[in-house]
Amino acid sequence: MRISKLLGERLKNIPNGVNIKSHIYLLRAGYIKQVSAGIYTLLPPAQRVSLKIQNIIREEMDKIGGQEVLFPVVMPRELWDMSGRYTSIKEEMARFKDRNNHDMVLGMTHEEAAVHSALNTVKSYDQLPFMIYQIQTKFRDEPRPRAGLIRVREFTMKDAYSFHTSQEDLEKYYNQVHEAYERIYKRLGMKNFISVKSDSGMMGGKVAHEFMLLTDIGEDSIVMCDDCGYKANMEVATSILDKNHTEIKELEEFYTGDNKTIEEICKAENIDARYTCKAVCYAVIGDEKKVVVAFIRGDKEINEIKLSKIVGSNLVIKDLEGSGLVKGNIGPMNLESISNECELSLYFDNSLEGLENFIAGANKEGYHYKHMSISRDVKVDKFYDFSKVCEGERCSICGQPLKVRRGIEIGNIFQLGTKYTDVMGLRIQMSDGELCTPIMGCYGIGVGRSLASIAEEKSDAKGLVWPMSIAPWHIYLCPIRIDDENVKTITEEIYKNLIANGFEVLYDDRNISTGAKLTDSELMGMPIRVIISPKTLQNQQAEITIRETGETVNLALTDLLSELKQMINEEEI
């Protein structure tokens, strides 16, 4: 490919409002172009990377018995009514009416389509297990697209679905997929990726893992223990909290005036937030009267995903106006009798268990209690785990201090169970004649997000550094002084010979300055740069630079093809 004909341009300056390294480089190097918020065109270099990622995924899915299919992007409402997700999924899913006024959706995931493909097709136990997968464009109306291809609205994804006659068989295959994912990410050139326990979210199921690329720009928090290897997404992570067992003092109501936040109370009373209790109130979506009041130790934060699962409903922060609840003074003593306007449900976090001599609201304007005892003064039927784990808390497995790292989710796997096969009526006949509901697994990898994550990890101060396995081109052919007839003639000959021998070459045939060419070669990130110049031709040589290490060697032109072939074969995974 000649750069003079390549669609896209290389930019000197960082686009306004872009602050993530991978996003900066992909825009500057002419890999992507924004169409709308969270929607991008993949220009030729990025498309070549994307196709190579897809081919690696295909190879690994085929190795574990995957059958590639292609589900429709547009689906009728009835398919999603069968699972109940037409109404349970809100604004994230794009809905529209076709010309016949029929309700349709744009696919953001394809569990329903996968089960539908098996309905009236898979009928007997001896057809299981099987796995089908696709690599397909999807649309999710993400409210906060960010970081280029890392969080988008339209995206390409590999999603796979397996069907089994038993939980044991699902678990066995689940482990095979887990191993295949590890091979995929290694072949893509990723280094700092891990697998963590996770929440299954809208997909459902009880067992789930996410593959995360550890990076400071990641949106997800990952709780890790270096001693025992425990790893979990913050959404499901647990820890052991130290209790403050002290002598119980007499309960005392006192005036706190306008001091309402934990920070204000702690400053006024000169105490640590660990000796306070705070309340957060939530409205239950779909039930206007019900209010969830979650009590937690003052230094802790509520994990709303955990809490929603415990409550069994989707929650939003409650506007307390007209509720009878006193904002900033809510406490756990006798709260049920405070408000006649709401149906209160109280939940207490594990961080409060055993807590003594703490400060909490008195449920009246301007007052709090001090020396409150959770065992003496508060009626608690059950404590729950809905707090976020903090750095330094003790591991629930081995008791050692935990670390919290940031990461980008690059893939996920779920044990779905019968969530979809049951409600959609998929049944198979077993060997004894009984009907059985197949058990499902679900396995996803975001192609564009993987591309951006690799760009984030494999880049330096000069630009992108693509691994050989997915580089858009392996060689950046860079003639210096192309206006020199000898340089131009020999470079053209080298280019034609490389192409004829199956090499992937990006040929910088522009008549521009040496500095601009070298800068673009480093920005675009091809693994090998070949320089032809009047200086190198004096000795009938080419100058070879390895992008990742900066190592430079001179090779005789007669040996160039064989040496380049060896370099590429050694580097490809």
C-alpha positions as CSV (number, residue, x, y, z in Angstrom):
1,M,0.0,0.0,0.0
2,R,1.3,3.4,-1.0
3,I,0.8,6.1,1.7
4,S,0.1,8.7,-1.1
5,K,-3.1,6.7,-1.9
6,L,-4.0,5.7,1.7
7,L,-7.3,7.1,3.0
8,G,-6.8,9.2,6.1
9,E,-4.3,11.7,7.3
10,R,-1.6,11.9,9.9
11,L,-2.2,14.8,12.4
12,K,0.5,16.8,14.3
13,N,-1.8,18.1,17.0
14,I,-4.0,16.4,19.6
15,P,-7.7,16.8,18.8
16,N,-9.6,18.9,21.2
17,G,-11.2,17.1,24.1
18,V,-9.2,13.9,23.6
19,N,-7.1,12.8,26.5
20,I,-6.7,9.0,26.4
21,K,-3.5,7.9,24.8
22,S,-5.0,5.2,22.5
23,H,-7.7,7.6,21.3
24,I,-5.1,10.3,20.6
25,Y,-2.8,8.0,18.6
26,L,-5.6,6.3,16.6
27,L,-7.0,9.7,15.6
28,R,-3.6,11.3,14.9
29,A,-2.2,8.3,13.0
30,G,-5.3,8.2,10.7
31,Y,-6.8,4.9,11.9
32,I,-10.3,6.1,12.9
33,K,-12.6,9.0,12.2
34,Q,-15.5,10.1,14.4
35,V,-18.9,10.2,12.8
36,S,-20.9,10.9,16.0
37,A,-20.6,10.4,19.7
38,G,-19.5,6.9,20.2
39,I,-19.7,6.0,16.5
40,Y,-16.5,5.8,14.4
41,T,-15.4,4.8,10.9
42,L,-12.5,2.4,10.9
43,L,-10.1,3.7,8.2
44,P,-8.0,1.1,6.3
45,P,-5.2,0.7,8.9
46,A,-7.7,0.1,11.7
47,Q,-9.8,-2.2,9.6
48,R,-6.8,-4.3,8.8
49,V,-6.0,-4.6,12.5
50,S,-9.6,-5.4,13.2
51,L,-9.7,-8.2,10.6
52,K,-6.5,-9.8,12.0
53,I,-8.0,-9.7,15.5
54,Q,-11.2,-11.4,14.2
55,N,-9.1,-14.1,12.4
56,I,-7.3,-14.9,15.6
57,I,-10.6,-15.1,17.5
58,R,-12.1,-17.4,14.7
59,E,-9.1,-19.7,14.9
60,E,-9.4,-20.2,18.6
61,M,-13.2,-20.5,18.6
62,D,-12.9,-23.2,15.8
63,K,-10.4,-25.1,17.9
64,I,-12.9,-25.6,20.7
65,G,-15.7,-26.7,18.3
66,G,-17.3,-23.4,17.5
67,Q,-19.6,-23.1,14.5
68,E,-19.7,-19.6,13.0
69,V,-23.2,-18.1,12.3
70,L,-24.5,-14.6,11.6
71,F,-27.5,-13.4,13.4
72,P,-29.5,-10.4,12.2
73,V,-28.8,-6.9,13.4
74,V,-32.5,-6.1,13.3
75,M,-35.0,-8.3,15.2
76,P,-38.7,-8.1,15.8
77,R,-40.1,-7.2,19.2
78,E,-41.6,-10.7,19.7
79,L,-38.2,-12.3,20.0
80,W,-37.3,-10.1,22.9
81,D,-40.8,-10.4,24.4
82,M,-40.1,-14.1,24.8
83,S,-37.2,-13.4,27.2
84,G,-38.9,-10.4,28.8
85,R,-36.0,-8.1,27.9
86,Y,-37.9,-5.9,25.5
87,T,-39.3,-4.1,28.6
88,S,-36.6,-4.8,31.2
89,I,-33.8,-3.2,29.1
90,K,-34.4,0.5,29.0
91,E,-32.8,3.3,26.9
92,E,-29.7,1.3,26.0
93,M,-31.6,-0.7,23.4
94,A,-32.6,1.1,20.2
95,R,-36.2,0.5,19.2
96,F,-38.0,1.6,16.0
97,K,-41.1,0.8,13.9
98,D,-40.7,-0.6,10.4
99,R,-42.9,0.5,7.4
100,N,-45.6,-1.8,8.6
101,N,-45.7,-0.2,12.0
102,H,-44.1,-3.3,13.6
103,D,-41.9,-2.9,16.7
104,M,-38.3,-3.7,15.9
105,V,-35.0,-3.5,17.8
106,L,-31.3,-3.1,16.9
107,G,-29.4,-6.0,18.5
108,M,-27.1,-5.1,21.4
109,T,-26.7,-8.7,22.3
110,H,-28.0,-12.0,20.8
111,E,-29.0,-14.5,23.4
112,E,-32.6,-14.5,22.1
113,A,-31.4,-15.0,18.5
114,A,-29.1,-17.8,19.6
115,V,-32.0,-19.7,21.3
116,H,-34.3,-19.0,18.4
117,S,-31.8,-20.6,16.0
118,A,-32.1,-23.8,18.1
119,L,-35.9,-23.8,18.5
120,N,-37.4,-26.7,16.5
121,T,-33.9,-27.4,15.1
122,V,-32.1,-29.0,18.1
123,K,-34.4,-31.7,19.5
124,S,-32.3,-34.5,21.0
125,Y,-29.7,-34.8,23.7
126,D,-27.2,-36.4,21.1
127,Q,-27.1,-33.0,19.3
128,L,-25.6,-31.4,22.4
129,P,-23.2,-30.0,23.4
130,F,-22.6,-27.4,20.7
131,M,-21.4,-23.8,20.5
132,I,-22.3,-21.2,17.9
133,Y,-20.6,-17.9,17.5
134,Q,-20.7,-14.8,15.4
135,I,-18.6,-11.6,14.8
136,Q,-21.2,-9.0,14.3
137,T,-22.0,-5.3,14.5
138,K,-24.1,-4.3,17.4
139,F,-25.6,-1.1,18.8
140,R,-26.0,-0.1,22.4
141,D,-27.2,3.5,23.1
142,E,-24.4,4.1,25.7
143,P,-25.2,7.2,27.7
144,R,-21.5,8.2,28.2
145,P,-19.3,7.1,25.3
146,R,-15.7,7.9,26.0
147,A,-12.1,7.1,25.2
148,G,-12.5,6.5,21.5
149,L,-13.2,2.8,20.7
150,I,-13.1,1.8,24.4
151,R,-16.6,2.8,25.2
152,V,-18.8,3.3,22.0
153,R,-22.4,3.0,20.9
154,E,-21.8,1.0,17.7
155,F,-19.3,-1.8,18.0
156,T,-18.1,-5.1,16.5
157,M,-18.2,-8.1,18.8
158,K,-17.6,-11.8,18.9
159,D,-20.4,-13.4,20.9
160,A,-20.7,-17.1,21.4
161,Y,-23.4,-19.3,22.9
162,S,-23.0,-22.9,24.1
163,F,-25.8,-25.4,24.9
164,H,-25.5,-28.3,27.4
165,T,-27.5,-31.1,28.9
166,S,-25.9,-30.7,32.4
167,Q,-24.3,-28.1,34.6
168,E,-21.2,-30.3,34.8
169,D,-20.9,-30.3,31.0
170,L,-21.3,-26.5,31.0
171,E,-18.6,-26.0,33.6
172,K,-16.2,-28.2,31.6
173,Y,-16.8,-26.3,28.4
174,Y,-16.7,-22.9,30.3
175,N,-13.1,-23.8,31.4
176,Q,-12.2,-24.6,27.8
177,V,-13.4,-21.1,26.7
178,H,-11.5,-19.5,29.5
179,E,-8.3,-21.2,28.2
180,A,-9.1,-20.1,24.7
181,Y,-9.5,-16.5,25.8
182,E,-6.1,-16.6,27.4
183,R,-4.6,-17.9,24.1
184,I,-6.4,-15.2,22.2
185,Y,-5.1,-12.3,24.3
186,K,-1.6,-13.7,24.2
187,R,-1.7,-14.0,20.4
188,L,-3.0,-10.4,20.2
189,G,0.2,-9.3,22.0
190,M,-1.4,-8.3,25.3
191,K,0.7,-8.6,28.5
192,N,-1.1,-7.2,31.5
193,F,-4.4,-9.0,31.3
194,I,-6.1,-11.0,34.0
195,S,-9.4,-12.9,34.6
196,V,-11.6,-11.8,37.5
197,K,-14.9,-12.8,39.0
198,S,-17.6,-10.4,37.9
199,D,-21.3,-9.5,38.0
200,S,-23.4,-11.0,35.2
201,G,-25.4,-7.9,34.7
202,M,-28.3,-7.9,32.2
203,M,-27.1,-11.2,30.8
204,G,-28.1,-13.1,33.9
205,G,-26.6,-16.2,35.3
206,K,-24.8,-16.9,38.6
207,V,-21.2,-17.4,37.5
208,A,-19.3,-14.9,35.4
209,H,-15.7,-13.8,34.7
210,E,-14.3,-10.7,33.0
211,F,-11.0,-10.5,31.3
212,M,-9.4,-7.2,32.2
213,L,-6.4,-5.3,30.8
214,L,-4.7,-3.6,33.8
215,T,-4.3,0.1,33.0
216,D,-4.7,3.4,34.9
217,I,-7.2,4.7,32.4
218,G,-9.6,1.7,33.0
219,E,-13.2,2.4,34.1
220,D,-13.4,-0.8,36.2
221,S,-12.0,-1.3,39.7
222,I,-10.4,-4.6,40.3
223,V,-9.7,-6.0,43.8
224,M,-6.6,-8.1,44.0
225,C,-4.6,-10.1,46.5
226,D,-0.9,-10.6,45.7
227,D,-0.6,-13.4,48.4
228,C,-3.4,-15.8,47.4
229,G,-4.2,-14.6,43.9
230,Y,-7.8,-13.5,44.7
231,K,-9.1,-11.3,41.9
232,A,-12.6,-9.8,41.5
233,N,-14.4,-6.9,39.9
234,M,-15.4,-4.3,42.5
235,E,-19.1,-5.2,41.7
236,V,-18.7,-8.6,43.4
237,A,-15.5,-8.2,45.5
238,T,-15.6,-9.0,49.2
239,S,-13.2,-8.2,52.1
240,I,-12.8,-8.6,55.9
241,L,-13.3,-5.5,57.9
242,D,-11.7,-4.9,61.3
243,K,-14.3,-4.2,64.0
244,N,-14.0,-1.5,66.7
245,H,-15.0,-3.4,69.9
246,T,-15.0,-0.8,72.6
247,E,-16.8,-0.2,75.9
248,I,-20.4,0.8,75.2
249,K,-21.2,4.3,76.5
250,E,-24.5,5.9,77.3
251,L,-26.5,7.1,74.2
252,E,-26.6,10.9,73.9
253,E,-28.5,13.2,71.6
254,F,-26.7,16.3,70.6
255,Y,-27.1,19.4,68.4
256,T,-25.2,19.4,65.1
257,G,-27.0,22.3,63.4
258,D,-26.1,22.6,59.7
259,N,-23.4,19.9,59.9
260,K,-25.0,17.1,57.8
261,T,-22.4,15.4,55.8
262,I,-20.0,12.8,57.2
263,E,-17.1,15.1,56.5
264,E,-18.8,18.0,58.4
265,I,-19.6,15.8,61.4
266,C,-16.2,14.3,61.6
267,K,-14.5,17.7,61.4
268,A,-16.8,19.2,64.0
269,E,-16.5,16.3,66.5
270,N,-12.8,15.5,65.6
271,I,-13.5,11.8,65.0
272,D,-12.7,9.3,62.3
273,A,-15.4,8.5,59.7
274,R,-15.1,4.8,60.8
275,Y,-17.0,5.8,63.9
276,T,-20.0,7.2,62.0
277,C,-23.0,5.7,60.2
278,K,-24.5,7.2,57.1
279,A,-27.8,6.6,55.3
280,V,-28.4,6.7,51.5
281,C,-32.0,6.6,50.3
282,Y,-33.1,5.0,47.0
283,A,-36.4,5.0,45.1
284,V,-37.4,1.6,43.7
285,I,-38.0,1.8,40.0
286,G,-41.6,0.8,39.3
287,D,-42.8,1.3,42.9
288,E,-43.2,5.0,43.8
289,K,-44.1,4.4,47.4
290,K,-41.2,2.1,48.3
291,V,-38.0,3.7,49.6
292,V,-34.8,1.7,50.4
293,V,-32.7,3.2,53.1
294,A,-29.2,1.7,53.1
295,F,-27.1,2.2,56.2
296,I,-23.3,1.9,56.0
297,R,-20.2,2.8,58.0
298,G,-19.3,6.5,57.3
299,D,-15.9,5.7,55.6
300,K,-17.4,3.2,53.2
301,E,-19.2,3.6,49.8
302,I,-22.2,1.7,48.6
303,N,-21.9,-0.7,45.7
304,E,-25.2,0.0,44.1
305,I,-25.0,-3.2,41.9
306,K,-24.6,-5.3,45.0
307,L,-27.5,-3.5,46.7
308,S,-29.8,-3.8,43.7
309,K,-29.3,-7.5,43.6
310,I,-30.0,-7.8,47.3
311,V,-33.2,-5.7,47.0
312,G,-34.2,-7.5,43.8
313,S,-35.1,-4.2,42.1
314,N,-33.4,-1.4,40.1
315,L,-32.7,1.6,42.3
316,V,-32.2,5.3,41.8
317,I,-31.2,8.0,44.4
318,K,-34.4,9.2,46.1
319,D,-35.5,12.8,46.2
320,L,-36.5,13.2,49.9
321,E,-38.7,16.3,49.4
322,G,-42.1,15.5,50.9
323,S,-41.0,12.1,52.2
324,G,-40.8,13.1,55.9
325,L,-37.2,12.0,56.0
326,V,-34.7,14.6,57.2
327,K,-31.9,14.8,54.8
328,G,-28.5,14.8,56.6
329,N,-30.0,13.6,59.9
330,I,-31.3,10.1,59.0
331,G,-30.4,7.4,61.5
332,P,-31.3,3.8,62.1
333,M,-33.2,4.2,65.4
334,N,-37.0,4.1,65.2
335,L,-36.9,5.2,61.5
336,E,-39.9,3.1,60.5
337,S,-42.2,5.4,62.4
338,I,-40.8,8.7,61.0
339,S,-42.5,8.8,57.6
340,N,-46.1,8.2,56.7
341,E,-45.5,9.1,53.1
342,C,-43.2,6.1,52.2
343,E,-42.9,2.4,52.7
344,L,-39.4,2.1,54.1
345,S,-37.2,-0.9,53.7
346,L,-34.0,-0.8,55.8
347,Y,-30.8,-2.5,54.8
348,F,-27.6,-2.7,57.0
349,D,-24.1,-3.3,55.6
350,N,-21.7,-5.7,57.1
351,S,-19.4,-2.8,58.0
352,L,-21.8,-1.9,60.8
353,E,-21.8,-5.3,62.4
354,G,-20.2,-5.0,65.9
355,L,-19.9,-1.2,65.6
356,E,-20.1,0.6,69.0
357,N,-19.9,4.2,70.1
358,F,-20.6,5.7,66.7
359,I,-22.5,8.8,65.5
360,A,-25.7,8.6,63.5
361,G,-28.6,10.8,62.6
362,A,-31.4,11.3,65.2
363,N,-34.1,11.6,62.5
364,K,-34.9,15.2,63.4
365,E,-33.6,18.5,62.0
366,G,-30.2,19.6,63.4
367,Y,-29.6,16.6,65.7
368,H,-27.5,13.4,65.8
369,Y,-26.8,10.7,68.4
370,K,-23.4,9.9,69.7
371,H,-22.3,6.7,71.5
372,M,-24.8,4.6,69.5
373,S,-24.4,0.8,69.7
374,I,-25.5,-1.4,66.8
375,S,-26.2,-4.3,69.2
376,R,-28.0,-2.2,71.9
377,D,-29.8,0.5,70.1
378,V,-30.6,-0.8,66.6
379,K,-32.8,-3.7,65.6
380,V,-31.0,-5.5,62.8
381,D,-32.5,-8.8,61.5
382,K,-29.7,-9.3,59.0
383,F,-26.5,-7.7,57.8
384,Y,-25.7,-7.6,54.0
385,D,-22.6,-7.1,51.9
386,F,-23.2,-4.0,49.7
387,S,-20.1,-1.9,50.4
388,K,-17.2,-1.2,48.0
389,V,-13.9,-2.8,48.9
390,C,-11.2,-0.4,49.8
391,E,-7.4,-0.7,49.3
392,G,-5.8,-2.2,52.4
393,E,-8.8,-4.1,53.7
394,R,-8.1,-7.8,54.3
395,C,-8.6,-10.5,51.8
396,S,-11.6,-12.7,52.5
397,I,-9.6,-15.8,51.4
398,C,-6.2,-15.3,53.2
399,G,-6.6,-12.2,55.3
400,Q,-3.7,-10.3,53.7
401,P,-4.1,-6.6,52.5
402,L,-5.9,-6.1,49.3
403,K,-5.0,-3.8,46.4
404,V,-7.3,-2.0,44.0
405,R,-6.3,-1.6,40.4
406,R,-7.9,-0.1,37.4
407,G,-8.7,-2.0,34.2
408,I,-10.5,-2.1,30.8
409,E,-12.9,-5.0,30.3
410,I,-11.8,-6.8,27.1
411,G,-13.9,-9.9,27.3
412,N,-16.5,-11.7,29.4
413,I,-17.9,-15.2,29.9
414,F,-21.1,-16.2,31.7
415,Q,-22.7,-19.4,32.9
416,L,-26.3,-18.4,31.9
417,G,-28.1,-21.5,33.1
418,T,-31.6,-21.8,31.7
419,K,-32.5,-18.1,31.9
420,Y,-33.3,-17.9,28.2
421,T,-33.9,-21.5,27.1
422,D,-36.6,-22.0,29.7
423,V,-38.7,-18.9,29.0
424,M,-38.3,-19.3,25.2
425,G,-39.4,-22.9,25.4
426,L,-36.4,-24.8,24.1
427,R,-36.7,-28.4,25.1
428,I,-34.7,-31.5,24.1
429,Q,-35.5,-35.2,24.5
430,M,-33.1,-37.1,26.7
431,S,-32.2,-40.8,26.3
432,D,-34.9,-41.9,28.7
433,G,-37.6,-40.0,26.8
434,E,-37.9,-37.1,29.3
435,L,-37.8,-33.5,28.2
436,C,-34.8,-31.4,29.3
437,T,-34.2,-27.6,29.2
438,P,-30.7,-27.0,27.8
439,I,-28.2,-25.0,30.0
440,M,-26.4,-22.2,28.2
441,G,-23.1,-20.4,28.4
442,C,-22.3,-17.0,26.8
443,Y,-18.9,-15.7,25.8
444,G,-18.1,-12.2,24.4
445,I,-15.0,-10.3,23.1
446,G,-15.2,-6.7,21.9
447,V,-13.1,-6.4,18.7
448,G,-12.8,-2.6,18.6
449,R,-12.2,-2.4,22.4
450,S,-9.5,-5.0,22.1
451,L,-7.9,-2.9,19.3
452,A,-8.0,0.2,21.4
453,S,-6.8,-1.6,24.5
454,I,-3.8,-3.0,22.7
455,A,-3.1,0.5,21.4
456,E,-3.2,1.7,25.0
457,E,-0.8,-0.9,26.3
458,K,1.5,-1.1,23.2
459,S,2.4,2.5,22.6
460,D,5.1,4.9,23.8
461,A,5.8,8.7,23.7
462,K,6.2,8.6,19.9
463,G,3.1,6.6,18.9
464,L,1.6,3.2,18.4
465,V,3.7,0.0,18.7
466,W,1.7,-2.8,17.0
467,P,2.5,-6.5,17.8
468,M,3.5,-8.3,14.6
469,S,0.4,-10.6,14.9
470,I,-2.1,-7.8,14.3
471,A,-0.1,-4.9,12.8
472,P,-1.9,-3.5,9.8
473,W,1.3,-3.9,7.8
474,H,4.5,-5.6,8.9
475,I,6.9,-3.3,7.1
476,Y,7.1,0.5,6.8
477,L,9.2,1.1,3.6
478,C,10.7,4.5,4.0
479,P,12.8,6.0,1.2
480,I,14.8,9.1,2.2
481,R,15.3,11.6,-0.7
482,I,12.8,9.9,-3.0
483,D,13.6,12.8,-5.4
484,D,17.0,11.0,-5.9
485,E,16.4,8.8,-9.0
486,N,18.6,6.0,-7.6
487,V,16.8,5.9,-4.3
488,K,13.4,5.9,-6.1
489,T,14.3,3.2,-8.6
490,I,15.7,0.8,-6.0
491,T,12.9,1.4,-3.5
492,E,10.3,0.8,-6.2
493,E,12.1,-2.5,-7.0
494,I,12.3,-3.5,-3.4
495,Y,8.6,-2.7,-2.9
496,K,7.5,-4.8,-5.9
497,N,9.7,-7.7,-4.7
498,L,8.3,-7.6,-1.2
499,I,4.7,-7.6,-2.4
500,A,5.4,-10.4,-4.9
501,N,6.8,-12.5,-2.0
502,G,3.7,-12.0,0.2
503,F,5.1,-9.3,2.5
504,E,2.7,-6.7,4.0
505,V,4.2,-3.4,3.2
506,L,3.2,0.3,3.7
507,Y,5.3,2.3,1.3
508,D,5.9,5.9,2.1
509,D,6.2,7.2,-1.4
510,R,5.6,10.9,-0.5
511,N,8.2,13.5,-1.4
512,I,8.3,15.1,2.0
513,S,11.0,15.8,4.6
514,T,12.9,13.1,6.4
515,G,11.7,14.2,9.8
516,A,8.0,14.0,8.7
517,K,8.5,10.5,7.3
518,L,10.3,9.2,10.4
519,T,7.7,10.9,12.7
520,D,4.8,9.3,10.8
521,S,6.5,5.9,10.8
522,E,6.8,6.0,14.6
523,L,3.2,7.3,15.0
524,M,1.7,4.6,12.9
525,G,3.6,1.9,14.7
526,M,4.5,-0.7,12.0
527,P,6.9,-3.3,13.6
528,I,9.7,-3.0,11.1
529,R,10.9,0.2,9.3
530,V,13.2,-0.2,6.2
531,I,15.0,3.0,5.2
532,I,16.6,3.4,1.8
533,S,18.7,6.5,1.4
534,P,21.7,7.8,-0.6
535,K,23.8,7.0,2.4
536,T,22.6,3.3,2.8
537,L,22.9,2.7,-1.0
538,Q,26.6,3.7,-0.9
539,N,27.1,0.2,0.6
540,Q,24.2,-1.5,-1.1
541,Q,22.4,-1.7,2.2
542,A,19.1,-0.9,3.9
543,E,18.7,0.4,7.5
544,I,16.3,-1.7,9.5
545,T,14.7,-0.4,12.8
546,I,12.6,-2.5,15.1
547,R,9.8,-0.2,16.3
548,E,9.3,-1.8,19.8
549,T,13.0,-1.7,20.9
550,G,14.5,1.0,18.6
551,E,17.2,-1.5,17.7
552,T,18.8,-0.6,14.3
553,V,20.8,-2.8,11.9
554,N,22.1,-2.5,8.4
555,L,21.4,-5.3,5.9
556,A,22.7,-6.0,2.5
557,L,20.0,-5.5,-0.2
558,T,20.7,-9.0,-1.5
559,D,19.8,-10.4,1.9
560,L,16.9,-8.1,2.7
561,L,13.9,-10.4,1.8
562,S,15.3,-13.4,3.6
563,E,16.2,-11.4,6.7
564,L,12.9,-9.7,6.9
565,K,11.1,-13.0,6.5
566,Q,13.0,-14.4,9.5
567,M,12.3,-11.3,11.6
568,I,8.6,-11.5,10.9
569,N,8.3,-15.2,11.6
570,E,10.2,-14.9,14.9
571,E,8.0,-12.1,16.1
572,E,4.6,-13.4,15.0
573,I,2.7,-15.3,17.8
